[in-house]
Amino acid sequence: MQESELPFVGANPPEAAGQGDGPGPPSLQIIVLGPTGGPREDRVTGLLVRSTSTKWSANSIVAVDAGTLLCGIIDTLEPCDNNQKSSDQGPFAGLELPHNNVPANAAHVFRHIIGAVCITHPHLDHLSAFAINTPVLEAGSGAKTLAALPSVVAAIKTHVFNDVIWPNLSDEDGGAGLVTYQRLMEGGNPMMGRGDEKGYTRVCEGLLAKCLAISHGCCRQRSSVDNDIQRRMSSAPFGVDPMRLNPRAYSMSIDEPETGYFSGARSPGYRVPGKDGWATVESSAFFIREPTTKREVIIFGDVEPDSISMNPRNRRVWEAAAPKIVASQLRAIFIECSYNDDVDDASLYGHLCPRHLIDELIVLAQKVTELKYPDSFSIRKRKRASAPEAAGDPALSPKSKKAALAGEKSGGGSRRGSARTSRRHTRARVAVEDIDENMEGSPAVSHAPSEVGMDVSLAESSDPLTVLQWPEPPLTGLLVYIIHIKDDMNDGPPPQERILQELKAQGQAAGLGCEFRVPTRGESVLI
């Protein structure tokens, strides 16, 4: 397998092959086991992250999501011949191989080298391999840590490791003890770390992590009574009447009985209560940090754009990421872009497409530029032009019009299918005022004769050449790795080609400066 290296940004290139972005050797390695969002089950989301300084020591890898895990490791190790003492090629180069065949060595990696598995949300394409792989674990190697937000742990505990869908292999509620849950504090634990590491938690040898909650679409809420019955039935040992179980024996409880809904933090359905019977599906974004060099990556779970979310939370991630980009600490982002721009908003089902990912990155770019030019960069909110009615909006496809009209009637789903949110190729409207063109260290900014300052304007599909101007490309040097692309399983070019083409074109028009890449299975990224 070839290793993908981040391009060097600076005056001098790396002195030796194999170095990543920036001076000195790479300090982070990300191995992509599963780069897609299905429907093929052998390559859905799964990544391994390690500090290169740990040299494959015990508990030195953290897996982020586990739709693909053991089979991905086996395929990546496959080029290694039997009876080798160590891997001499590919992403696992330098790894000691204590066994004579690839499956046994892959099991060794899972048991001893992977210290924790971080799950962004409990959908099967992010979790199924971990459940299937758990019988490989041995009591002698200790319980494998599953780290996630409390809502995600609750969903996994209730609906997967429950002696119904899968045996309870956890160390809670009388389980087998092969898995232990680590409930992460949303936004980071303020009692952990100091300075810019405040809130980070050690997740494996040589790596720290912080988890922020994000939104992954919406779903119908269920009443607390229905959820309580379902929880008891799925958690009851065989032969025991679930209705006789004491609900206090479980980690989840009814948080708001007067509203009839579970709280988002503890719901088995990892739902954040909303209005009119709708709730937000909770997902996660992990900041993973190598503390010695302070280099970081962000790995997103499934995520929807703030612009159409019932509970927009991406801006918090970008606000946390911006100072790390300014300090040259954050080098790469792994984020989903499941569909191309032919898919309308009502059919995204909590995912991103190029037009929305570019919108999100524009928000990040604004935050970065504000930090770099605090005295000269300001945002002036402008009122959007009112969108035409759904039935008469030429920008809407027939499917979008139908969804918009249905949304207006349904109440709870109106925001996902309205004419305002179904318009294609919409960009955030902001303005930068009074930029000093003679600012030291920054290039002059060209303006249209009728403009004052910079106008990041609407880029409708009818105006594809709109260029967004900044004092400098704000995300230069940042790599954006696109994961979770949905394979259409049809003849013709693979969907990642179309998605990558759209992202590059729109990213260039927005003047962002970042580079988009689509990783392949078994690819290694060095930072």
N, C-alpha and C positions, 0 to 999 in steps of 0.2 A: 504494500500500500504506500502511496506517495503521501508525504506530509505537506500540508498546506501551511505556509508561513505568512504571517502578517507582514506587509511591506514596511520597510524602515522609513520613518519620517524624521528627517533631520539633516545635518550637514554631511555626515559620513555614514556609509553603509556598514552593515555588520561585517566584522572582520573574518568570521568563519561561517561556513554553511551550517544550517540547523539553528541559527539564532532567530529569535522572533523580533517583534516590533520593539524598537528602542535600543539604546546601548546596552552592552552586556548580553549574556546568554539569556534564553527564555526562562521564565520562572513559573509559567502556567502551561499546562497541556490539557487540551480538551479533545477527547476521542469521541467521534460521532458514531454511535452504534445504530441508532434509528433516526433518520432525518425526516421522515414523512409523517403524514397524518392518516395513513391508511388508504384504501381498505386492506392492503396486504399486511398480514399480521407479523411478518418477519422483519419489518423495518420501521415500525412505528416508534414514537418518540422515546429516546434514551440516549443520554450522554454521560461520559465519565470525565471527571475533572481531578487533576492532581497537581501538587507542587513538585516541580522537577527536582528540587533539592532533597526530597525524601527518598529518591532512588528506589522506588517500588518497595518500600518497607511496609510492614504490616499496618493495616488501617490507614493507608496513605491516599486512598481514592474515595471520592464521594460521587455517587451516581445521582444524577438529576433526572427524575422520571425513569420509569422502568417498563414501558410498553415493550421494548426490546432490551434484553439484558444478557443472559447466558448464551443464547444462540448468536448474538452479535459479537460477543467475545470469542466464541468458537470460530466464527467465520473470519474474524480479524487475525486470529492466531494460526489459521489454517496453513499459511505458507511455511510455518516452522516444521522442520523434519523431526521425526521421533528421535529420542535419545540425545537431543541437544541439551546442553547445560543451561543455556540462556537463549532468549530470542535475539536474533542478530539483524532483524529487519522489521520495518513497519512501525506502527504506533507503539507496540510493546517492546521495542528494541531495548535490551538491557535487563529485561525481566527474567529472573531465574525460573527455570522450568523443572520442577522437582519430579515430574512424571513423564512417562514415555509416550503419551498420546495427547492430542489436542483437547478433547473433552475433559480429561482429568486435570490438565493444566488450567483450563477455563474455570473449572469448579474450584481450583485452588485460588484463583483470582477472586472469585465471588466470596469464598469463605474467609480468606485471610487478608487480601489486599484492599478490598472495598470495605471501608469502615462504616459508612452510612449510606442510606438511600433516601434522598429528599424527593418528596412527591408534591408536585404543584397542585394537583387536584385528582380526585379518585376516579375519573373516567377510565374505562378499561384500556384504551390505547396509551395510557400513561402509567398503568399499574399492573396489567395482567401478567407480564413476565415475572415480576417479583413474586406474585402469588404462586405461579407455576414452579418457579425455581426454589422456593423455600424448602422443599424436602431435601435438597442437596446440603443444606446447612447441618452442622453437627453440634451436638451439645458441647463438645470439647473446644470448639472455636468461639464459643460465646454467642449470645443473642445478637442478631443483626439489627442495627438501629434503623428504624423508619422515622424520619424527621419530617414534620409538616405542621401546618397551622392546626389548631385544635379542632376546627370544623372538619378538616380533611381527615384527621385521625379518627374522629367520631364516625364519619361516613365509612371509612375502611373497616373500623372495628365492628360496626353494626351490620354492614352489608357484605363484607368479604370474609374476614376471619371470624366467622360466627358459627361454625360447625354445620352450616347449611350450604352456602355457596362454596366454602372452603373450610377445612378444619381450622379451629382456633389454635394457631401455632404461636400466638403471642404469649407474653408472660403476665397477662391480665385475665381475670375471670376464670382462673383454673386452666389456662391454656398450656400448650406444650413448652413454651419458653424459648422458642427459636427466634422470635421477633420481639423487640422492645420498642415502645413508642416514645419518641421525643417530641413533645408538643412545643412548637416554637411560638414565641411572642410576636404578634403582628407588629411590624415596624421596628423590631429589635428590642432586646432586653436592656433597658436603661441602666441596669446594675452591672452590665458586662462591658468591659473595654474602657479605654480612655481616648481622649482626643477624637481623631477622625475614625477610630475603631470602636467608638462607643455604640453599644447595641449589638455588636457582632458576637456570634457564638461559635465556639470551636465545633466543627462538624466531622473533622477527621484530622489525622496527623498533618500539620502544615497548612491547613486551610481554615478560614473563618467564613461565616455566612450570616446574612441578614435577609429576612423574608418580609416582603410587602404584599398585602392582599390586592388583587385586581379582580375585575369582573369578566365573566365568561358567559354573557347572555342572560336570559331570564327564563323562568319556568313557573308553572303554577304551584302555589303554596298548598300545603295540606294542613288540615286542622291538627292541633296538638293531640287530640284524642286519637285520631287515625294514626299519627306518627308514633304515639306511645304504644298502641296495640301492635303495630308493625315491628317496632323495636323489640318488644318483649317476645313476640313470636320468633323473630329471626335470631334472637340471642339465647333462647331457652335451650338447655341441654335436652338431649333426646329422652323421651319418656316423662318429661316434666310439663305440667300444664302451664303454658306461658302466662296465663292470666293470674296465676297464684304467685308469680315472682314479685319481689319487692322492688319497685322502681328506684328506691334509694341505693340499691346495690350497683347501679350502673352510673357511668361517668356523666351521662347526659340527664338533664332535667328540664321540665317545662319552665321557661324563663319568664314568659309574659302570659300568664293564664287569662288575663283579661282580654288580650287580643286574640288568643287562640292560636298563636304561632310560636314555634321554637325560635330562640335567638339564633342569629347567624353563626355565632362563635361555637355553638354546641349542637346544632341541628344535625341529625343523621344525613340529611340531604344537602349539607353545607350550603344552605340558602340564607341569604340576608333578606329579612322581611321587607316587603315593599308595599305597594298600594293596590287596591282593587284586585286582590287575589294573586298578584304576581310577586315573585321574589328573584333576587339576583343570585346567579350561580357564582360561587367564590372560587377563584384560582389564585395563583401566586407568581411572584417574580423574585428570583433569588439573586442577591448580590454575593458573589463568591470572591474572596480576597486572599491573596498570598501576603502574609503580614510582613515579611522581610523586605520585599521590593515594593509592597503596597499596590501591586498590579491587581486589577479586578476585571471580572466579566459579569454581565447580567444574563441570566437565562430565564426567559419567560415561559410560563405555562400558556395554555390557550387563553386568548384575550380578545376582547371586543374594543372598538374605538370609543373614546369618551363621547364623541359627537352624537352617538345614537344609544348610549348606555343609560339604563335606568339608574345606575349607581356609578357614575364616572370616577375612576380612581387612578388612571394612568398618570395624571399630572403629578401626583405625589412621587411616582417612580422617576419621572424626568427631573423633578426638583432635587431629588437625592442624587441623580446621576450627573447633573450639570457640573457641580464643583469638582467631581472626580475627572471629568473630561478636561476641564480647565487645568487641573493639576497633572494631567497626563498619566493618571492612574487607571482610568477606565479605557480599555483598549478595544473591546469587542462586545457586541450584543447579539445574543441568539434569540430570535423572536419569530413567531409564526406569521405566515402569510398564506392562508389556506387556499384562497381562490384568486382568480384573475378578476379584472375589473368588469367583466361581463355580468358578474353576479350582483344583483341589486341588494340593497341593505336588508330587506325583509327576508332574504334567503341566505344570509351569512351565518345565522345561528351562533352568534357569539364569537365569530372569528374576524380576522383582518383580511383585507385585499389591498392591492397596491395603493389605491387612492387614499385609503384610511391610514395605512402605515406611513405614507408620506406626511399626512396631516399630523400624525403623532410625532414624527421626527422634526417637523417644523416647530412644534411646541418645545421639544428638547433644544433645538437650535436657538430659539428665542431665549431660553434660560441661560444657555452658554454665552450668548452675546451680551446679555444683561450683566453677567458676571465679569466678562472681559472689558466691557465699556460701560461701567456703572454711571458715569457722568454724561454720557452721550447717547445711550440707548434707552428709549422709552417706548412704551406701548400705548397707543391710543385706541380705545375700543371704538369700533364703528358699527353702526346698525346695519345688519344685513338687509339687502333688498328683499322684500317679501316674496316668497315663492308663489308661483301660480297654483291654482287649484289642481288637485291630482288628476282629475279627468281631462284637463286641458293642458297639462304640462308636457311639452314635446320632449323634454329630457327624460321622461319616464318611459320605461318599457311597458308593454301590456301587463306583464307580471307585476311590475312595481305599482302600476295604477290600481290593479286589483287589490294588491296588498295594502296600498294606502287607503283605499276606500273601506276595506275590511277593518283596518286599524282604527279608523275614525269612529267606526261603529262599536268596536269592542272595548274601548276604554283602556284596559290594561295594556294592550299591545299597540296602542295607537302610535306611540313614539317610535316604534321600530318600523312602522310601515307608512308613516306620514309623508306627505309630499315634501315637507321641509327636510327630512332626513334621507329621502330616497334619491335626491338629486345626485348625479354622478360628477366626479372630478371637482368637488367643492374644496376649497382651501380656506384655512383660517384667514381672517382679515385683520391685519395689524399694521401699524405704521411706526417707523423709526424717525424721530425728529431731531433736528439740530446736531447731526453728526459732524464733527470737526474733520474736514477732509485733510487737514494737516496734522492729524493726531500722530504722535510719534509711534512708529512701529506698525502702523496700519495703512493700507492702501487707500487712495481716494475712492470715493463711491460716486459712480456716475448716476445722474438722475435724469428723468425725462424733463423737458423744459417746463412743463406745467406742474411738476411735483416739487414739494419741499421735503427733504428727508427721504426715507425709503418706504416704499409701499409694498407690503407683502399682500397681494390682492387675490381676489377670487380667480381661480384658473379653471374656467368651465371647459368642457370638452370642445366647445366651439372656438376656444382660444388656447391651443396647446403650446403656443410659443411664449406665453407669459413667463418672464424671468424674475425670480425673487432675488433682490440684491441685499447683501450684508456688508458690513465693514470688511469682512473676510469670510471665506467659507467656514461656517462655525463648527462643522463636524469633520474637518480634515483629519485624516489619520485614524478615524473610527471605522471599524469593519462591522457590517451588519450581516450576520449569517441568518439566512431564511430557512426555517424549519417548518415541519408540519404541513407541507404542501400536500393537498389531496390529489392522489393519482386518479385520473378519470378512466383508466383501464381501457382506452380506446386506441384505434390506429392514429397515426399522425405524431407530430412532435410532442414530447412530454410536457406536461403543464408547467414545469419549472422554467422552461425556456420562455414561455409567454410572460409569466410572472416576473422573471428577472428582467426581461426587456422593458416591461412597463415600469418597474421600479427604477431602472437606470435612467429612463427618459424623464420621468417625473422628478427624480432626485436631482438630475442635472438642471431641469427647469427651475427647481426650487433653490438651486445654488447651495445645497447642503454641504457638499464636499466629502461625504462618507462614501464608502465603497460597499456594494451589495455582492454577496456571494451565496451560492446554494451549495452546501456541503454534500458530499457523497457518503455512502455507508462505508465505515471503516476509515474515514479521513481523520487526520490528526492536525489540530490547530495549535501552534506554539505562540505564546505571548510573552 
